[in-house]
Amino acid sequence: MTRKAPKRPTIAKIIWSNIRRIQYIRDISDEDLSLMLECDQRTLRNYDKSPDCIQLKTIQLFCLNAEIDALSLMQ
């Protein structure tokens, strides 16, 4: 029996998790977050399931509207 190595999170998953973390800390609703990212709330739920399709433009919009440095999303 072979053991599988644990999956490592992708960069997209780390970034999306940090966006959601900042959203929680700043008490931003999903409605407001979707306005910040210029998308619908359904897209947010899709990113929750699979953040690999998140676009650079979306990340840039979040950083601009949340007034944070893009590097802070990578930590």
C-alpha positions in Angstrom: 0.0 0.0 0.0 1.5 3.3 -1.0 0.8 6.5 0.9 0.0 9.7 -0.9 1.7 12.8 0.0 -0.6 15.5 1.5 -1.8 18.0 -1.1 -0.2 21.4 -0.9 -2.4 24.4 -1.3 -2.0 26.2 -4.6 -1.1 29.9 -4.8 -4.6 30.7 -5.9 -6.0 28.9 -2.9 -3.7 30.8 -0.5 -4.6 34.1 -2.0 -8.4 33.4 -2.0 -8.2 32.2 1.6 -6.5 35.4 2.6 -9.1 37.5 0.7 -11.8 35.7 2.7 -9.8 36.2 5.9 -9.5 39.9 5.4 -13.2 40.0 4.5 -14.0 38.4 7.8 -11.7 40.6 9.8 -13.0 43.8 8.3 -16.6 42.6 8.5 -17.2 43.0 4.7 -20.4 41.3 3.5 -20.4 39.1 0.4 -22.5 41.7 -1.4 -19.9 44.4 -0.7 -17.0 42.0 -1.6 -18.7 41.2 -4.9 -19.0 44.9 -5.6 -15.3 45.4 -4.8 -14.3 42.6 -7.1 -16.8 43.6 -9.8 -18.4 40.2 -10.0 -21.6 38.5 -8.6 -22.0 36.6 -5.4 -22.2 33.4 -7.3 -18.7 33.9 -8.6 -17.5 34.2 -5.0 -19.0 30.8 -4.2 -17.4 29.4 -7.3 -14.0 30.8 -6.0 -14.7 29.1 -2.7 -15.0 25.8 -4.5 -12.2 26.3 -6.9 -10.0 29.4 -6.6 -7.7 28.3 -9.4 -9.8 30.3 -11.9 -9.3 33.6 -10.0 -7.9 36.3 -12.3 -5.1 38.7 -11.6 -7.5 41.6 -12.3 -9.7 40.3 -9.4 -6.8 40.3 -7.0 -5.7 43.7 -8.1 -9.2 45.1 -7.6 -9.3 43.6 -4.1 -6.0 45.1 -3.2 -6.9 48.5 -4.6 -10.4 48.6 -2.9 -9.2 47.2 0.4 -6.1 49.4 0.4 -3.7 46.6 1.1 -0.4 45.5 -0.4 -0.6 42.5 -2.8 2.3 40.8 -1.0 0.2 40.6 2.1 -2.1 38.2 0.3 0.7 35.7 -0.1 1.5 35.3 3.5 
